Amino acid sequence: MANERSEKSCFQSKFGGGWISSGQFLAEIMCERFALSQKERLSHKFWSDPYWLKKFKLQLKGANELLKKYPVEVILSALKHPDLKKVYSFGLKSVIIPILDIELNKSKRKLAESVSIEIEPEEPSTEEDRKPRVSFSYKKNVLKNIRELE
């Protein structure tokens, strides 16, 4: 935690830690969410308490793992998603990662629109595009005989 803003420490701590990294900022958000779910408030420099230090380090580890794959802006916007309102830990990756992928695609689309690059949308397949199902029955049966008569 730095006293001056730098490229690495670009977020202001809500809890009196000065300038902090993006992983620490995300960990603070998750700890704050958890505290609010327990009807508690985090104190100034809450990580000095052994209970909160353990939770903070756990969230920091999870946040840093996500930051290797996703930008901080995408993670922050995903945390506002309705499906993640009651997620209190970055350890729940099975729920968080699909939402992060959605938010990442949204941010890519916005970037493409701002740069005015056209991205062709995927067209849904239609009935005409589908191939007819091939019959696997080679034996003559009653239904096949009727179809041949028509």
Backbone bond lengths (Angstrom), bond angles and torsions (degrees), N, CA, C in turn:
res aa  C-N    CA-C-N  psi(-1)  N-CA   C-N-CA  omega(-1)  CA-C   N-CA-C  phi
1 M - - - 1.435 - - 1.521 109.02 -
2 A 1.297 114.17 120.20 1.457 120.43 -172.13 1.530 111.83 -101.74
3 N 1.318 115.01 156.81 1.459 120.75 176.83 1.520 111.41 -83.78
4 E 1.326 117.18 -24.80 1.452 121.82 -178.92 1.517 109.97 -120.43
5 R 1.312 115.09 149.66 1.448 121.15 179.59 1.523 110.18 -70.74
6 S 1.323 115.76 137.75 1.457 121.10 177.08 1.526 107.91 -139.46
7 E 1.310 116.06 -177.95 1.465 119.56 179.36 1.523 110.99 -65.28
8 K 1.317 116.76 -38.51 1.459 121.20 -179.67 1.531 111.04 -79.45
9 S 1.308 117.79 -42.61 1.465 122.47 -179.47 1.526 108.36 -100.01
10 C 1.324 115.82 84.72 1.462 119.70 -172.14 1.530 113.57 -111.12
11 F 1.332 118.44 2.53 1.464 121.23 179.34 1.517 110.40 -115.71
12 Q 1.310 116.27 142.57 1.468 122.26 176.87 1.532 107.91 -86.46
13 S 1.301 117.52 128.18 1.459 122.26 179.54 1.527 110.59 -68.93
14 K 1.313 116.65 139.17 1.465 121.56 176.40 1.520 111.22 -78.47
15 F 1.324 116.05 -15.92 1.459 120.29 -171.14 1.519 112.86 -119.64
16 G 1.306 116.91 30.17 1.454 120.97 171.40 1.504 116.60 80.68
17 G 1.299 118.10 27.25 1.457 119.72 179.96 1.505 114.02 -98.91
18 G 1.322 118.21 5.19 1.461 120.74 -177.25 1.509 110.32 80.26
19 W 1.319 116.17 -144.18 1.458 121.91 178.10 1.518 109.41 -88.23
20 I 1.323 116.57 130.77 1.464 121.37 -174.88 1.525 110.11 -127.04
21 S 1.323 115.66 163.92 1.466 121.11 179.02 1.528 109.57 -76.57
22 S 1.328 115.47 169.34 1.457 120.00 -179.12 1.532 111.47 -65.36
23 G 1.321 118.03 -35.77 1.461 120.76 177.30 1.519 111.75 -64.57
24 Q 1.320 116.70 -42.05 1.460 120.49 177.78 1.528 111.03 -66.08
25 F 1.332 116.59 -37.26 1.462 120.90 178.52 1.530 110.57 -63.34
26 L 1.342 116.35 -45.24 1.462 120.50 178.52 1.530 111.24 -64.93
27 A 1.329 117.09 -38.62 1.467 120.93 177.84 1.522 110.40 -64.13
28 E 1.338 117.40 -39.41 1.473 120.93 176.32 1.523 110.97 -60.98
29 I 1.328 116.27 -41.56 1.468 120.11 -179.95 1.522 110.86 -62.35
30 M 1.334 116.69 -44.68 1.468 119.56 -179.55 1.526 111.54 -67.64
31 C 1.317 117.85 -38.72 1.466 120.34 177.59 1.527 109.90 -65.19
32 E 1.310 116.21 -39.00 1.464 119.91 178.46 1.525 110.76 -65.57
33 R 1.337 117.40 -41.34 1.465 121.01 176.45 1.521 111.22 -59.88
34 F 1.335 114.65 -45.50 1.460 119.06 -179.04 1.525 110.73 -63.09
35 A 1.319 116.58 -42.91 1.465 120.52 179.65 1.521 110.81 -62.71
36 L 1.312 117.51 -42.01 1.459 120.37 178.77 1.519 111.85 -65.44
37 S 1.324 117.09 -34.20 1.468 119.78 177.08 1.530 111.22 -67.44
38 Q 1.337 116.85 -27.02 1.465 121.92 177.71 1.533 111.46 -92.38
39 K 1.342 115.91 7.56 1.466 123.26 -178.52 1.532 111.83 59.21
40 E 1.324 114.73 42.36 1.466 122.38 176.95 1.527 108.81 -122.26
41 R 1.312 115.12 165.00 1.456 120.88 173.39 1.520 108.01 -121.10
42 L 1.314 115.59 141.48 1.454 119.61 178.84 1.521 109.42 -80.01
43 S 1.305 115.07 139.00 1.464 120.29 -178.92 1.530 110.34 -86.31
44 H 1.319 115.12 173.61 1.454 122.13 175.96 1.528 108.05 -62.72
45 K 1.323 116.52 128.23 1.470 122.99 -175.75 1.532 111.30 50.65
46 F 1.328 114.51 55.99 1.466 122.02 -176.67 1.519 112.97 -60.00
47 W 1.333 118.03 -23.80 1.471 121.16 -177.75 1.526 113.07 -70.55
48 S 1.320 117.55 -7.67 1.471 118.89 176.04 1.525 111.29 -77.01
49 D 1.325 117.21 -18.40 1.470 122.33 174.60 1.536 108.20 -77.25
50 P 1.342 119.10 129.50 1.475 120.52 -176.22 1.536 113.64 -57.19
51 Y 1.331 117.69 -36.60 1.469 121.21 179.44 1.527 110.26 -62.07
52 W 1.337 116.01 -49.04 1.460 120.22 -177.48 1.527 111.60 -75.78
53 L 1.319 118.62 -26.97 1.457 120.92 177.43 1.522 110.26 -62.19
54 K 1.328 116.39 -42.55 1.460 121.35 179.32 1.528 110.17 -63.12
55 K 1.326 117.37 -45.74 1.466 121.21 179.02 1.528 111.05 -65.46
56 F 1.326 116.18 -41.48 1.454 120.91 -179.17 1.527 110.67 -62.41
57 K 1.329 117.99 -45.36 1.464 121.53 -179.94 1.523 111.34 -63.61
58 L 1.337 116.51 -38.59 1.459 120.84 178.98 1.529 110.46 -64.36
59 Q 1.332 116.62 -44.27 1.464 120.72 178.86 1.529 111.39 -68.69
60 L 1.304 116.26 -35.42 1.464 120.99 178.32 1.527 110.52 -62.80
61 K 1.315 116.24 -42.10 1.462 120.71 178.39 1.529 110.16 -62.71
62 G 1.332 116.83 -46.01 1.465 120.36 178.99 1.518 112.60 -64.39
63 A 1.327 116.67 -40.25 1.464 121.13 179.51 1.522 110.86 -65.17
64 N 1.313 117.58 -41.92 1.468 120.78 179.67 1.523 111.95 -65.89
65 E 1.347 117.37 -33.50 1.466 120.38 176.25 1.525 110.28 -65.49
66 L 1.334 116.36 -41.56 1.466 119.63 179.30 1.526 111.55 -69.55
67 L 1.330 116.74 -33.94 1.465 120.45 -179.17 1.527 112.50 -68.31
68 K 1.332 117.49 -18.60 1.461 119.83 176.06 1.527 111.03 -69.40
69 K 1.351 116.68 -27.76 1.461 120.95 -176.29 1.528 113.46 -106.73
70 Y 1.329 117.14 -28.48 1.466 120.81 -173.39 1.525 110.76 -127.63
71 P 1.338 117.24 145.37 1.467 119.82 175.53 1.530 110.62 -70.42
72 V 1.321 116.15 155.82 1.460 121.03 -176.46 1.531 111.34 -62.78
73 E 1.332 117.87 -34.19 1.458 121.10 179.66 1.522 111.07 -62.68
74 V 1.327 116.75 -38.71 1.464 121.47 179.07 1.525 110.18 -66.64
75 I 1.323 117.01 -42.12 1.470 120.62 179.96 1.520 110.18 -65.63
76 L 1.325 117.27 -41.97 1.463 120.17 179.43 1.521 111.63 -64.25
77 S 1.322 117.59 -40.46 1.462 119.17 178.29 1.524 111.10 -70.66
78 A 1.332 117.95 -33.00 1.466 120.75 178.07 1.524 111.10 -67.73
79 L 1.328 117.47 -33.24 1.467 119.83 179.52 1.525 111.96 -66.34
80 K 1.333 117.05 -18.57 1.463 121.09 176.90 1.523 112.36 -87.39
81 H 1.320 116.99 -7.53 1.467 122.18 -178.21 1.532 109.82 -64.90
82 P 1.344 118.38 140.98 1.476 120.64 -178.48 1.525 114.56 -58.03
83 D 1.327 117.31 -31.77 1.472 119.69 179.89 1.523 112.94 -71.82
84 L 1.329 117.48 -16.98 1.462 120.67 -178.76 1.525 112.44 -107.40
85 K 1.320 117.85 12.13 1.470 120.49 -178.78 1.528 111.88 -63.17
86 K 1.324 116.94 -32.11 1.462 120.05 -177.29 1.524 112.54 -110.61
87 V 1.310 116.33 26.36 1.465 121.34 174.28 1.516 107.24 -97.38
88 Y 1.329 116.56 124.39 1.460 121.80 -173.95 1.522 113.15 -115.88
89 S 1.348 116.42 11.22 1.456 119.21 -179.57 1.519 110.10 -152.41
90 F 1.310 116.14 143.25 1.458 121.09 174.95 1.526 111.04 -76.21
91 G 1.315 117.89 -3.44 1.451 121.36 178.26 1.518 113.33 -75.41
92 L 1.327 117.34 -13.94 1.458 121.86 -178.91 1.532 109.66 -88.64
93 K 1.312 114.58 64.20 1.457 120.95 -173.30 1.518 113.04 -67.34
94 S 1.322 118.59 -28.11 1.462 120.67 -179.13 1.520 111.83 -64.36
95 V 1.312 117.86 -23.70 1.462 121.96 177.73 1.529 110.41 -97.00
96 I 1.305 117.29 -37.57 1.462 121.49 -173.64 1.524 112.70 -74.48
97 I 1.315 118.65 -43.03 1.464 121.65 -173.02 1.536 112.95 -63.18
98 P 1.348 120.88 -42.81 1.471 117.80 176.85 1.531 113.44 -60.75
99 I 1.328 116.99 -37.03 1.462 120.54 178.02 1.529 109.88 -68.90
100 L 1.324 116.71 -38.30 1.467 120.27 177.41 1.528 110.93 -62.55
101 D 1.329 116.53 -39.11 1.460 119.56 177.91 1.528 111.22 -64.17
102 I 1.328 116.51 -39.97 1.468 120.66 177.25 1.527 109.91 -62.27
103 E 1.322 116.44 -47.71 1.469 120.24 -178.83 1.532 111.75 -65.96
104 L 1.317 116.94 -34.53 1.463 120.69 177.89 1.529 110.27 -64.82
105 N 1.334 116.49 -42.54 1.465 119.97 177.42 1.523 110.95 -63.89
106 K 1.337 117.25 -39.47 1.468 120.84 177.50 1.520 110.52 -61.35
107 S 1.322 116.83 -45.08 1.463 119.59 -178.75 1.530 111.24 -67.29
108 K 1.327 117.71 -34.46 1.462 120.59 176.61 1.523 110.52 -65.76
109 R 1.343 116.62 -40.43 1.460 120.08 178.00 1.524 111.07 -64.24
110 K 1.336 116.47 -43.01 1.464 119.73 178.80 1.520 110.91 -62.61
111 L 1.314 116.42 -40.70 1.456 120.68 178.30 1.523 110.54 -64.12
112 A 1.314 116.46 -42.85 1.457 120.57 179.58 1.529 110.74 -64.67
113 E 1.327 117.47 -38.15 1.462 120.65 178.50 1.524 111.15 -67.90
114 S 1.335 116.09 -38.35 1.458 118.49 -179.48 1.523 111.81 -70.27
115 V 1.316 117.01 -29.72 1.458 121.43 178.49 1.530 109.59 -89.64
116 S 1.311 116.27 -9.02 1.477 125.88 -179.28 1.516 112.59 62.81
117 I 1.302 116.09 42.35 1.460 122.08 171.97 1.513 106.23 -96.03
118 E 1.316 114.87 130.66 1.453 117.52 -179.14 1.514 109.90 -86.48
119 I 1.315 114.30 128.53 1.454 121.09 175.04 1.515 106.33 -109.46
120 E 1.321 116.46 123.27 1.448 119.15 -178.78 1.520 109.30 -74.51
121 P 1.347 116.99 124.46 1.456 119.24 178.30 1.528 110.43 -71.19
122 E 1.279 115.09 149.54 1.456 119.29 177.91 1.515 108.60 -72.92
123 E 1.331 114.98 130.28 1.453 119.09 -179.82 1.518 108.67 -87.93
124 P 1.334 116.14 134.56 1.461 117.84 177.83 1.523 110.03 -68.65
125 S 1.285 117.09 146.47 1.457 120.68 -179.41 1.527 109.24 -70.38
126 T 1.307 116.14 143.59 1.455 121.63 179.86 1.516 109.30 -110.82
127 E 1.310 115.06 174.98 1.459 120.19 179.35 1.527 110.77 -62.33
128 E 1.344 116.52 -34.75 1.459 120.65 -177.18 1.523 111.39 -69.23
129 D 1.342 117.09 -30.85 1.465 120.87 -178.09 1.522 112.75 -76.01
130 R 1.290 115.29 -22.36 1.470 118.90 -176.82 1.523 110.66 -78.57
131 K 1.296 115.13 143.35 1.454 120.35 177.56 1.521 108.43 -86.52
132 P 1.295 117.30 148.15 1.470 118.73 178.30 1.524 110.29 -67.48
133 R 1.273 114.36 150.08 1.463 120.41 -179.18 1.523 109.73 -71.33
134 V 1.307 115.63 133.69 1.456 121.55 -179.19 1.526 108.24 -86.68
135 S 1.307 115.07 133.36 1.457 120.13 179.55 1.525 109.01 -76.85
136 F 1.296 116.01 137.21 1.448 120.87 179.80 1.525 112.08 -100.81
137 S 1.311 115.64 -2.47 1.455 119.97 -179.51 1.527 109.03 -89.23
138 Y 1.301 116.69 118.90 1.457 121.03 179.66 1.523 111.98 -100.40
139 K 1.295 117.24 -11.65 1.453 120.94 179.96 1.516 109.45 -81.77
140 K 1.274 116.01 148.22 1.458 121.16 176.24 1.520 107.30 -78.88
141 N 1.312 114.31 129.14 1.451 119.13 174.90 1.519 107.96 -130.19
142 V 1.297 117.33 -179.43 1.459 122.29 -174.54 1.534 110.82 -61.89
143 L 1.319 117.87 -44.91 1.451 121.70 -178.29 1.527 111.31 -64.56
144 K 1.315 116.85 -39.81 1.450 120.74 179.67 1.518 110.36 -66.89
145 N 1.342 116.95 -38.23 1.466 120.87 178.30 1.534 110.51 -64.27
146 I 1.326 117.24 -39.41 1.469 121.10 179.00 1.525 109.81 -66.43
147 R 1.292 118.99 -41.60 1.448 121.77 179.77 1.535 111.34 -64.87
148 E 1.311 117.29 -35.73 1.448 120.92 178.55 1.517 112.01 -69.15
149 L 1.331 116.75 -31.28 1.465 121.27 178.83 1.522 111.57 -69.65
150 E 1.332 117.65 -29.06 1.462 120.55 -178.26 1.435 111.89 -75.43
